[in-house]
Amino acid sequence: MITNNQVKIIRSLSTRKGRKTTGWFMAEGPKVVGDLQAAGFRPVAIYDEMEDVRRISQLQHPQGVVGVFEIPAGPRDGAGIDPSELTLVLDGVQDPGNLGTIIRVADWFGVGAIWCSPDTADCWNPKVVQATMGSIARVAIHYAPLVPLIDALDKDCPVYTTQLDGKNIYETTLKPHGVIVMGNEGNGVSEEVRQRATRPLLIPNFPQGRTTAESLNVAIATALVLGEFRRRMF
């Protein structure tokens, strides 16, 4: 049976401080826990006794298993974006549900790495982990200041952003490699990153010119953008 001290430690993993102190994160449900184990994440403990699970679960309806895992080490010094691949960059995405969904979308469309600004939500937050539905096991998530990261790219590596003054994504040339930057839920891509964009894109409403919602949810926009990039590759 799980001890009171273990319960306290595991519950602390819902906070950034708790995760930083222990170097652990938690995941729930057989699908997510199983995917993490299959991907080689190192388990600290797996709890599958329902009485224990109820005491430590963060979910309204516990799913029968809770896994505590070591947070993997970050990228080595000097590591950066691979210009030969299609890479997703997140600039200040703060909602855990949005981040988790974006990771899941990236996994679906074969994007193997996401680079996040330091003010982006913590990918090891339990809400993020659950929203990925196991995709966090297959997508490498890195955190770094974005300006030097982008400045280090080769000059011929396209940097795409989504913005209202961009070119219609359905009418412009898209390369199969490069960087796609998605911005903050309320403010979009930061000015310093926007200045470094070489290929601003617009996801048009339909029909164009009609009064519609002010903007798209960032996770939905990410799905539309990645879907169009991958469609061009068929």
JOKA-V908990 format. One record per residue. N is the residue number from 1. RES is the residue in one letter. PHI is phi in degrees with one decimal (999 if undefined). OMEGA is omega in radians with two decimals (NA if undefined). Layout:
N|RES|PHI|OMEGA  N|RES|PHI|OMEGA
//
This chain:
1|M|999|-3.13  2|I|-68.4|-3.11  3|T|-88.3|3.12  4|N|-61.5|3.14  5|N|-66.8|3.09  6|Q|-64.1|3.09  7|V|-59.4|-3.13  8|K|-61.5|-3.12  9|I|-65.3|-3.10  10|I|-66.5|3.09  11|R|-63.4|3.14  12|S|-67.4|-3.12  13|L|-71.5|3.03  14|S|-76.5|3.14  15|T|-112.1|3.10  16|R|-61.1|3.14  17|K|-61.5|3.14  18|G|-62.9|3.13  19|R|-68.6|3.14  20|K|-68.8|-3.12  21|T|-65.0|-3.07  22|T|-90.2|-3.00  23|G|76.3|-3.10  24|W|-120.4|2.94  25|F|-139.1|-3.12  26|M|-120.5|3.09  27|A|-139.4|-3.09  28|E|-131.1|3.08  29|G|94.9|-3.11  30|P|-61.4|-3.13  31|K|-66.5|-3.08  32|V|-67.4|-3.14  33|V|-61.6|3.13  34|G|-63.5|3.12  35|D|-64.5|3.13  36|L|-65.0|3.11  37|Q|-63.6|-3.13  38|A|-64.1|-3.12  39|A|-84.2|3.08  40|G|94.0|3.04  41|F|-64.3|-3.04  42|R|-88.5|-3.14  43|P|-77.0|2.99  44|V|-86.7|3.12  45|A|-161.9|3.05  46|I|-122.8|-3.13  47|Y|-113.7|3.13  48|D|-130.7|2.99  49|E|-81.8|-2.98  50|M|-58.1|3.13  51|E|-63.3|3.10  52|D|-68.5|-3.10  53|V|-59.1|-3.13  54|R|-62.2|-3.10  55|R|-75.5|-3.04  56|I|-115.9|-3.08  57|S|-65.6|3.05  58|Q|-96.4|-3.05  59|L|-96.3|3.08  60|Q|-65.1|3.11  61|H|-123.8|-3.11  62|P|-54.2|-3.01  63|Q|-103.0|2.97  64|G|96.0|3.11  65|V|-151.2|3.05  66|V|-125.7|3.08  67|G|-114.4|3.02  68|V|-109.9|-3.04  69|F|-127.0|3.01  70|E|-73.7|3.03  71|I|-72.2|-3.10  72|P|-66.8|3.12  73|A|-65.7|3.11  74|G|-74.9|-3.13  75|P|-66.2|3.12  76|R|-64.5|3.11  77|D|-57.7|3.12  78|G|88.2|3.12  79|A|-69.7|3.14  80|G|-149.6|-3.11  81|I|-75.6|3.06  82|D|-82.6|-3.07  83|P|-69.3|-3.14  84|S|-86.1|-3.12  85|E|-112.8|2.98  86|L|-89.9|-3.04  87|T|-120.8|3.11  88|L|-99.8|3.09  89|V|-123.3|-3.12  90|L|-112.6|-3.06  91|D|-109.0|3.04  92|G|79.2|3.05  93|V|-72.9|-2.92  94|Q|-109.7|-3.12  95|D|-83.1|-3.12  96|P|-58.0|3.12  97|G|-63.8|3.09  98|N|-63.2|-3.12  99|L|-62.0|3.13  100|G|-61.3|3.12  101|T|-66.1|3.12  102|I|-62.2|3.10  103|I|-61.6|3.11  104|R|-64.1|3.10  105|V|-63.6|3.13  106|A|-59.9|3.10  107|D|-60.1|-3.12  108|W|-61.0|-3.07  109|F|-96.2|3.00  110|G|72.6|3.05  111|V|-92.7|-2.99  112|G|-88.3|-3.09  113|A|-142.9|3.03  114|I|-127.0|3.05  115|W|-105.7|-3.05  116|C|-119.8|2.99  117|S|-66.3|-3.12  118|P|-58.8|-3.13  119|D|-90.8|3.01  120|T|-74.2|3.14  121|A|-53.2|3.14  122|D|-73.4|-3.07  123|C|-68.4|3.14  124|W|-94.4|2.98  125|N|-57.7|-3.11  126|P|-54.0|3.13  127|K|-66.8|3.09  128|V|-68.1|-3.11  129|V|-55.7|-3.12  130|Q|-67.0|-3.12  131|A|-66.2|3.11  132|T|-74.7|-3.11  133|M|52.4|3.09  134|G|96.5|-3.10  135|S|-66.0|3.13  136|I|-63.5|3.09  137|A|-73.3|-3.02  138|R|-117.5|-3.13  139|V|-118.4|3.13  140|A|-78.4|-3.13  141|I|-111.1|3.14  142|H|-125.1|3.09  143|Y|-122.4|-3.14  144|A|-165.9|3.01  145|P|-58.8|-2.97  146|L|-78.1|-3.06  147|V|-60.3|3.11  148|P|-65.0|3.11  149|L|-63.9|3.14  150|I|-72.8|3.14  151|D|-62.6|-3.12  152|A|-81.6|-3.12  153|L|-70.5|3.00  154|D|-60.5|-3.08  155|K|-63.3|-3.12  156|D|-91.4|3.09  157|C|-86.6|-3.09  158|P|-69.0|3.07  159|V|-116.5|-3.11  160|Y|-94.7|2.97  161|T|-131.2|3.01  162|T|-108.8|-3.14  163|Q|-156.2|-3.00  164|L|-65.8|3.13  165|D|-99.3|3.13  166|G|-82.3|3.10  167|K|-85.2|3.13  168|N|-52.3|-3.06  169|I|-60.7|-3.09  170|Y|-85.3|-3.08  171|E|-123.1|-3.09  172|T|-117.6|3.13  173|T|-73.9|3.10  174|L|-122.1|3.09  175|K|-88.1|-3.12  176|P|-75.9|3.11  177|H|-131.5|3.13  178|G|127.8|-3.06  179|V|-121.1|3.05  180|I|-113.1|-3.13  181|V|-101.9|3.05  182|M|-114.4|-2.95  183|G|-102.9|-3.13  184|N|-60.2|-3.08  185|E|-57.5|-3.08  186|G|-98.5|-2.99  187|N|-112.5|-3.13  188|G|73.3|3.14  189|V|-74.7|-3.13  190|S|-63.8|-3.07  191|E|-61.0|-3.10  192|E|-66.5|3.08  193|V|-79.9|3.13  194|R|-58.3|3.14  195|Q|-63.9|-3.11  196|R|-96.8|3.12  197|A|-70.7|3.09  198|T|-106.2|-3.11  199|R|-138.0|3.10  200|P|-67.2|-3.09  201|L|-121.2|3.06  202|L|-121.4|2.93  203|I|-94.0|-3.03  204|P|-75.5|2.96  205|N|-79.6|-3.11  206|F|-141.3|-0.23  207|P|-70.5|-3.10  208|Q|-61.2|3.14  209|G|94.4|3.13  210|R|-80.3|3.08  211|T|-70.5|-3.10  212|T|-136.1|3.01  213|A|-55.5|-3.07  214|E|-65.1|-3.10  215|S|-160.9|3.06  216|L|-99.1|2.95  217|N|-56.2|-3.02  218|V|-63.5|3.12  219|A|-69.7|3.09  220|I|-65.3|3.12  221|A|-60.8|3.11  222|T|-61.5|3.12  223|A|-62.5|3.13  224|L|-64.9|-3.11  225|V|-66.2|-3.13  226|L|-63.2|3.10  227|G|-61.2|3.13  228|E|-69.7|3.09  229|F|-59.1|-3.10  230|R|-70.7|3.11  231|R|-59.5|-3.12  232|R|-66.3|-3.07  233|M|-87.8|3.13  234|F|-77.1|NA
//
